[in-house]
Amino acid sequence: MRTERKLTRLDRVFARLDREPERPALLDVPEMSRHRIALFAGTLAFYLAIVWAVLISSWLVRLDWQVMFFRPYQQWPEIHAFVDYYVVLGQRGPTAVMVAAWLGWRSWRQHTLRPLIALGVSLLLLNVTVGAAKYGMGRLGPHYATTIGSNEMWLGGDIFPSGHTANAVVTWGILAYLASTPRARRWLSALMAVTSLGVGMSTVYLGTHWLSDVLLGWAAGLLILLALPWFEPLITRAESWILGLRDRWYARLRRAGTAPRPVGPPVAVSPSGPARDDAPPREPAAPHRARSPVHLAPGPHTARSDRTPVTPAGSRRPPHADRHPRNTAPAARPLSGG
């Protein structure tokens, strides 16, 4: 009776890491459902409310100044080193490289460019929307504030909304957006929210952002993630165009690879058998160069086997009474009497 081998945990891990033979037929692409539209509308209202509260110098601006004067980095100096490293999770360069490496592996495994293109689209939207808001409102940060109690708007700054917070929401949230199962999407969404808010509070601790900057940056990043399903047709067309370009390039390489390669001038080969009348005349062969004559020393020449090896000191053969020349019969020995 044949029994199947029981897979170990390591075997299951390698089975999951194995490359899929072909692209999955159905990919779980989020759609712009009513629930997502309601979340988008609510987040947009929150975004506009934060901007309005800062513009009119409401209680939110007063809270910003109170937190700034509290100086959290002086209240809890023991966590300063940890916060300096943790805030890197919101920097554009390191986070984009880490997330792009993971999504690149997923693209290779699933034979689809959608993860990488979705990341590129989200980062492009982030740069356009957040960058326009930063330079459009020109708010100064806490370290460069000029008037106590002022909202510091239209003064040439670039910190409203918080780019660290918005970047953390988008780069880590894209992993939740591209998750394979709803359960993984929920867990990754919660992890993204906590991580991005932690990055934003780290900038408040270090004194580089107002509290309202963090709230607006969190809303700005969430708006980009919620709006991504509207860009799925564009992502699909971009993937089809890139894959089509790749296929045309491969086809051109295959055609170039099957073309005959030049191997030098052709060599005429004469057929074996009787000559034909219509056959072209053969070129005369090059004359064979005769060997130079071998000059031998005068005198009788003997075979090498009959020669006696001689050295300057004389013959190397010891004298022997019974030795006789070659090709001669030895002399009969007398029989001794018994």
C-alpha positions as CSV (number, residue, x, y, z in Angstrom):
1,M,0.0,0.0,0.0
2,R,1.4,3.4,-1.0
3,T,1.3,6.2,1.6
4,E,1.8,9.9,0.8
5,R,4.5,11.8,2.6
6,K,3.3,14.2,5.2
7,L,4.4,17.7,4.5
8,T,6.3,19.5,7.2
9,R,5.9,23.1,8.0
10,L,9.1,24.0,6.0
11,D,7.7,22.1,3.0
12,R,4.5,24.2,3.2
13,V,6.5,27.4,3.4
14,F,8.5,26.6,0.3
15,A,5.3,25.5,-1.5
16,R,3.8,29.0,-0.8
17,L,7.0,30.7,-2.0
18,D,7.0,28.6,-5.2
19,R,6.3,30.5,-8.3
20,E,2.9,30.2,-9.7
21,P,2.9,28.6,-13.2
22,E,0.6,31.2,-14.7
23,R,-1.1,34.4,-13.9
24,P,-4.2,34.0,-11.7
25,A,-7.4,34.3,-13.7
26,L,-9.2,36.3,-10.9
27,L,-7.4,38.9,-9.0
28,D,-9.2,40.5,-6.0
29,V,-9.4,44.1,-7.3
30,P,-11.2,46.5,-4.9
31,E,-14.2,48.2,-6.4
32,M,-15.6,51.7,-5.7
33,S,-18.5,50.4,-3.6
34,R,-21.0,52.5,-1.8
35,H,-19.2,51.9,1.5
36,R,-15.9,53.1,0.0
37,I,-17.6,56.2,-1.5
38,A,-19.1,57.0,1.9
39,L,-15.7,56.7,3.5
40,F,-14.2,58.9,0.8
41,A,-16.8,61.6,1.3
42,G,-16.4,61.5,5.1
43,T,-12.6,61.8,4.8
44,L,-12.9,64.6,2.4
45,A,-15.2,66.5,4.8
46,F,-12.7,65.9,7.6
47,Y,-9.9,67.2,5.4
48,L,-11.8,70.4,4.5
49,A,-12.8,70.9,8.2
50,I,-9.2,70.8,9.3
51,V,-8.2,73.3,6.6
52,W,-11.1,75.6,7.6
53,A,-10.2,75.4,11.3
54,V,-6.7,76.4,10.7
55,L,-7.6,79.2,8.3
56,I,-9.9,80.9,10.8
57,S,-7.4,80.3,13.7
58,S,-9.9,78.3,15.7
59,W,-9.3,76.2,18.8
60,L,-7.2,73.8,16.7
61,V,-4.6,76.5,16.2
62,R,-4.6,77.2,19.9
63,L,-4.1,73.5,20.6
64,D,-1.2,73.5,18.2
65,W,0.6,76.3,20.2
66,Q,-0.1,74.6,23.5
67,V,1.5,71.4,22.3
68,M,4.4,73.3,20.9
69,F,5.1,75.1,24.2
70,F,4.8,71.8,26.0
71,R,7.9,70.6,24.1
72,P,7.4,66.8,24.3
73,Y,11.1,66.2,23.4
74,Q,12.0,67.9,26.6
75,Q,9.3,66.1,28.7
76,W,10.4,62.6,27.6
77,P,14.0,62.8,26.5
78,E,14.6,59.1,27.1
79,I,12.6,58.1,23.9
80,H,14.3,60.6,21.7
81,A,16.6,58.1,20.1
82,F,13.8,55.7,19.4
83,V,11.6,58.4,17.8
84,D,14.5,59.5,15.6
85,Y,14.6,56.0,14.0
86,Y,10.8,55.4,14.0
87,V,10.1,58.6,12.1
88,V,12.1,57.0,9.1
89,L,9.0,54.9,8.5
90,G,7.5,58.0,7.0
91,Q,10.3,59.1,4.8
92,R,9.7,58.8,1.1
93,G,12.9,57.1,-0.1
94,P,13.4,54.2,2.4
95,T,9.7,53.3,2.6
96,A,9.3,53.4,-1.2
97,V,12.3,51.1,-1.7
98,M,11.1,48.5,0.9
99,V,7.5,48.4,-0.3
100,A,8.6,48.3,-4.0
101,A,10.9,45.3,-3.3
102,W,8.0,43.4,-1.7
103,L,5.5,44.3,-4.5
104,G,8.1,43.5,-7.1
105,W,8.4,40.0,-5.7
106,R,4.6,39.7,-5.8
107,S,4.5,40.9,-9.4
108,W,7.1,38.3,-10.4
109,R,5.2,35.5,-8.6
110,Q,1.8,36.3,-9.9
111,H,2.9,37.3,-13.4
112,T,1.2,40.7,-13.2
113,L,2.5,44.3,-13.0
114,R,-0.5,45.6,-11.1
115,P,1.2,45.9,-7.7
116,L,4.1,47.9,-9.0
117,I,1.8,50.1,-11.2
118,A,-0.6,50.7,-8.3
119,L,2.3,51.8,-6.1
120,G,3.5,54.2,-8.8
121,V,0.1,55.7,-9.3
122,S,-0.4,56.2,-5.6
123,L,3.0,57.9,-5.1
124,L,2.3,60.1,-8.1
125,L,-1.1,61.2,-6.6
126,L,0.6,61.7,-3.3
127,N,3.3,64.0,-4.8
128,V,0.8,66.0,-6.8
129,T,-2.0,66.5,-4.2
130,V,0.1,66.9,-1.0
131,G,2.8,68.9,-2.8
132,A,0.2,71.3,-4.2
133,A,-1.4,71.8,-0.8
134,K,2.0,72.3,1.0
135,Y,3.2,75.0,-1.3
136,G,-0.3,76.5,-2.0
137,M,-1.0,77.2,1.7
138,G,2.6,77.9,2.7
139,R,2.4,77.4,6.4
140,L,5.5,77.7,8.6
141,G,6.5,75.0,11.1
142,P,6.8,75.4,14.9
143,H,10.6,76.0,14.7
144,Y,10.0,79.0,12.3
145,A,6.8,80.5,13.8
146,T,6.8,84.3,13.9
147,T,3.6,85.3,15.9
148,I,2.3,83.5,18.9
149,G,-1.3,82.3,18.3
150,S,-1.1,82.8,14.6
151,N,-1.9,80.1,12.1
152,E,1.4,80.9,10.2
153,M,-0.3,80.6,6.8
154,W,0.8,82.1,3.4
155,L,4.3,82.7,4.7
156,G,6.3,80.5,2.3
157,G,6.4,77.3,4.4
158,D,5.8,73.7,3.3
159,I,4.6,71.7,6.3
160,F,0.8,71.7,5.9
161,P,-0.2,68.9,5.5
162,S,2.5,66.6,7.0
163,G,4.3,64.8,4.2
164,H,5.7,62.1,6.6
165,T,2.2,61.2,7.8
166,A,0.7,61.1,4.3
167,N,3.6,59.1,2.9
168,A,3.3,56.6,5.7
169,V,-0.4,56.2,5.0
170,V,0.1,55.6,1.3
171,T,3.2,53.4,1.2
172,W,2.1,51.1,4.0
173,G,-1.5,51.3,3.1
174,I,-0.9,50.1,-0.4
175,L,0.0,46.7,1.1
176,A,-3.5,46.6,2.6
177,Y,-5.0,47.7,-0.6
178,L,-3.3,44.9,-2.6
179,A,-3.9,42.2,0.0
180,S,-5.1,38.9,-1.3
181,T,-7.8,38.2,1.2
182,P,-10.4,40.4,3.1
183,R,-9.0,39.2,6.4
184,A,-5.5,40.3,5.5
185,R,-6.8,43.6,4.2
186,R,-8.5,44.3,7.5
187,W,-5.4,43.5,9.6
188,L,-3.1,45.4,7.4
189,S,-5.4,48.4,7.3
190,A,-5.4,48.6,11.1
191,L,-1.6,48.2,11.2
192,M,-1.3,51.0,8.6
193,A,-3.5,53.3,10.6
194,V,-1.5,52.8,13.8
195,T,1.9,53.1,12.1
196,S,1.0,56.3,10.2
197,L,-0.4,58.0,13.3
198,G,2.7,57.0,15.2
199,V,4.9,58.5,12.5
200,G,2.8,61.7,12.6
201,M,3.0,61.9,16.4
202,S,6.8,61.4,16.2
203,T,7.0,64.6,14.1
204,V,5.0,66.4,16.7
205,Y,7.3,65.1,19.4
206,L,10.3,66.3,17.5
207,G,8.7,69.7,17.0
208,T,8.8,69.7,13.2
209,H,5.0,69.7,12.7
210,W,1.9,71.1,14.3
211,L,-0.7,68.7,15.5
212,S,-3.1,69.9,12.8
213,D,-0.4,69.1,10.1
214,V,-0.5,65.5,11.2
215,L,-4.3,65.2,11.1
216,L,-4.4,66.7,7.6
217,G,-1.6,64.5,6.4
218,W,-3.4,61.4,7.7
219,A,-6.6,62.5,5.9
220,A,-4.7,63.3,2.6
221,G,-3.1,59.9,2.5
222,L,-6.4,58.1,3.2
223,L,-8.1,60.0,0.4
224,I,-5.5,58.6,-2.1
225,L,-6.0,55.0,-0.9
226,L,-9.8,55.4,-1.1
227,A,-9.7,56.9,-4.6
228,L,-7.4,54.2,-6.1
229,P,-10.3,52.0,-7.4
230,W,-11.2,54.9,-9.8
231,F,-7.7,54.5,-11.3
232,E,-7.9,50.7,-11.8
233,P,-8.9,51.0,-15.5
234,L,-5.8,53.2,-16.0
235,I,-3.7,50.6,-14.2
236,T,-5.1,47.9,-16.4
237,R,-4.4,49.8,-19.6
238,A,-0.9,50.6,-18.5
239,E,-0.2,47.0,-17.6
240,S,-1.5,45.8,-21.0
241,W,0.6,48.4,-22.8
242,I,3.8,47.4,-21.0
243,L,3.2,43.7,-21.4
244,G,2.5,44.2,-25.1
245,L,5.7,46.2,-25.5
246,R,7.6,43.3,-23.8
247,D,6.0,40.7,-26.1
248,R,7.0,42.7,-29.2
249,W,10.5,43.1,-28.0
250,Y,10.8,39.3,-27.3
251,A,9.4,38.6,-30.7
252,R,12.0,40.9,-32.3
253,L,14.7,39.1,-30.4
254,R,13.4,35.7,-31.5
255,R,13.4,36.7,-35.1
256,A,16.9,38.0,-34.8
257,G,18.0,34.8,-33.1
258,T,16.6,32.5,-35.9
259,A,18.3,34.5,-38.8
260,P,21.2,32.6,-40.5
261,R,24.6,33.7,-39.3
262,P,27.4,34.3,-41.8
263,V,29.9,31.5,-41.5
264,G,32.4,32.7,-44.1
265,P,32.7,32.3,-47.9
266,P,31.2,29.1,-49.4
267,V,33.6,26.3,-50.2
268,A,33.2,24.4,-53.5
269,V,33.1,20.6,-52.9
270,S,33.6,18.3,-55.9
271,P,31.1,15.4,-56.0
272,S,32.4,11.9,-55.8
273,G,32.0,9.8,-58.9
274,P,32.6,10.3,-62.6
275,A,33.1,13.8,-63.9
276,R,30.3,15.4,-65.7
277,D,30.6,17.5,-68.8
278,D,28.7,20.5,-67.3
279,A,30.8,20.5,-64.2
280,P,33.1,23.5,-63.8
281,P,36.8,22.7,-64.3
282,R,38.7,22.0,-61.1
283,E,41.5,24.2,-60.2
284,P,44.9,22.4,-60.3
285,A,46.0,21.3,-56.9
286,A,49.0,23.0,-55.4
287,P,52.2,21.1,-56.2
288,H,53.4,18.9,-53.4
289,R,56.7,20.0,-52.1
290,A,59.3,17.3,-52.3
291,R,61.2,16.3,-49.3
292,S,64.8,17.2,-49.1
293,P,67.2,14.2,-49.7
294,V,68.6,12.5,-46.8
295,H,72.4,12.3,-46.9
296,L,73.9,9.3,-45.2
297,A,77.4,8.9,-44.1
298,P,79.6,6.8,-46.3
299,G,80.4,3.2,-45.5
300,P,78.4,0.2,-44.7
301,H,75.2,0.8,-42.6
302,T,73.9,-1.7,-40.1
303,A,70.7,-1.9,-38.3
304,R,70.3,-0.2,-35.0
305,S,69.8,-3.5,-33.2
306,D,73.2,-4.7,-34.5
307,R,75.1,-1.7,-33.4
308,T,77.3,-1.7,-30.3
309,P,76.6,1.2,-28.1
310,V,79.8,3.2,-27.8
311,T,80.8,5.9,-25.4
312,P,83.9,8.0,-25.5
313,A,85.4,5.6,-22.9
314,G,84.7,2.6,-25.1
315,S,82.1,-0.1,-25.3
316,R,79.6,-0.4,-22.4
317,R,79.2,-4.1,-23.0
318,P,81.3,-6.3,-20.7
319,P,83.3,-9.0,-22.4
320,H,81.6,-12.3,-22.4
321,A,83.1,-15.6,-23.6
322,D,79.8,-17.1,-24.7
323,R,78.6,-14.1,-26.6
324,H,78.3,-14.7,-30.4
325,P,77.2,-12.5,-33.2
326,R,73.6,-12.2,-34.3
327,N,72.3,-14.4,-37.2
328,T,75.0,-17.1,-36.4
329,A,74.5,-20.5,-34.8
330,P,76.3,-20.9,-31.6
331,A,79.1,-23.4,-31.4
332,A,78.4,-26.8,-29.9
333,R,79.6,-27.3,-26.5
334,P,81.5,-30.5,-25.7
335,L,79.6,-32.8,-23.4
336,S,81.4,-33.4,-20.2
337,G,81.8,-37.0,-19.1
338,G,79.9,-38.3,-16.3
